[in-house]
Amino acid sequence: MRNSKGKHPSSHLSVSLGFTQLFVESMDSPHINSVALEQVRKDFFARGLEVTTWARANGFSAASVYRVLNGQSRARRGESHHIAVALGLKPPPSELPSFASPPSMRKEGLR
């Protein structure tokens, strides 16, 4: 289930499910907080929501969602990253600080 731009419609679905935003503010941490993972698993249980059902509703592979929830995937990019954002384990890209492009990418430096 991708939207017209080919992106997963994850951000609005995680909000409608009410998952707590548990991402770690530090950009230095390559791993998702284990406490946050446990809280998301408890949220699924408390809601009586199957992970497979949530995965299908959000256009994700159930196996990939389980890998993120079990801490087997670091969710650094690709589908696992989108899953972590949808579950509230990582901030959406719009909330991340923007970085200036490196000098080699700037047009004025290519003359």
C-alpha atoms as one frame of an Amber mdcrd trajectory, in Angstrom:
protein
   0.000   0.000   0.000   1.950   2.967  -1.259   0.572   6.382  -1.979   0.706
   8.127  -5.359   4.310   9.201  -4.764   5.442   5.632  -4.062   5.935   6.307
  -0.372   4.516   4.345   2.528   1.569   6.166   4.135   3.116   5.470   7.499
   3.112   8.768   9.337  -0.627   9.340   9.425  -1.438   5.723  10.222   0.838
   5.583  13.248  -0.837   8.675  14.628  -4.318   7.221  14.123  -3.259   4.080
  15.988  -1.973   6.244  18.812   1.509   4.776  19.162   3.552   6.777  21.606
   6.384   8.698  20.011   9.360   7.010  21.647  12.264   7.931  19.413  15.561
   8.912  20.931  16.464  12.538  20.274  20.171  11.767  19.900  21.451  11.364
  16.346  24.485   9.507  17.741  22.543   6.368  18.627  22.586   3.853  15.747
  20.113   1.578  17.536  16.529   2.021  18.543  16.037   2.262  22.286  15.145
  -1.186  23.734  12.725   0.444  26.186  10.898   2.011  23.241  10.705  -1.355
  21.479   9.221  -2.953  24.583   6.652  -0.155  24.874   5.518  -0.601  21.255
   5.166  -4.362  21.801   3.083  -3.632  24.913   0.954  -1.184  22.895   0.181
  -3.911  20.349  -0.774  -6.283  23.163  -2.877  -3.705  25.032  -4.809  -2.869
  21.868  -5.254  -6.508  20.920  -3.742  -5.621  17.555  -1.877  -8.239  15.555
   1.455  -7.150  14.144   0.599  -8.836  10.848  -2.644  -6.875  10.550  -0.855
  -3.593  11.281   1.884  -4.467   8.783  -0.632  -5.184   5.992  -2.642  -2.030
   6.766   0.538   0.038   6.441   1.941  -1.726   3.365   4.845  -3.408   5.129
   6.103  -6.969   5.218   5.095  -8.631   8.495   8.522 -10.271   8.694  10.199
  -6.853   8.426   7.995  -5.420  11.179   8.852  -8.351  13.443  12.589  -7.820
  12.731  12.281  -4.186  13.828  10.220  -5.065  16.923  12.639  -7.812  17.939
  15.646  -5.523  17.540  17.118  -7.641  14.749  17.011  -4.705  12.333  18.682
  -1.405  13.169  16.152   0.385  10.927  18.757   2.663   9.423  17.250   2.896
   5.913  14.706   1.438   3.548  11.611  -0.422   4.656  12.834  -1.011   8.210
  13.436   2.730   8.624   9.896   3.479   7.384   8.529   0.900   9.830  10.385
   2.483  12.753   9.017   5.917  11.794   5.461   4.552  11.490   5.733   2.928
  14.914   7.060   6.132  16.476  10.487   4.657  17.184  12.246   7.230  14.987
  11.328  10.804  14.106   9.803  11.474  10.695  12.253  12.985   8.182  10.482
  16.353   8.446  11.539  16.590  12.120  15.222  15.944  11.458  17.636  18.849
  11.139  18.542  19.733   7.571  22.188  19.618   6.640  23.923  21.868   4.159
  25.097  20.139   1.027  28.814  19.383   0.879  30.954  21.885  -1.087  31.362
  19.425  -3.966  27.588  19.486  -4.472  27.208  23.280  -4.566  26.851  24.789
  -8.038  28.984  27.822  -7.277  31.913  25.538  -6.387  31.795  23.610  -9.687
  33.126  26.429 -11.937
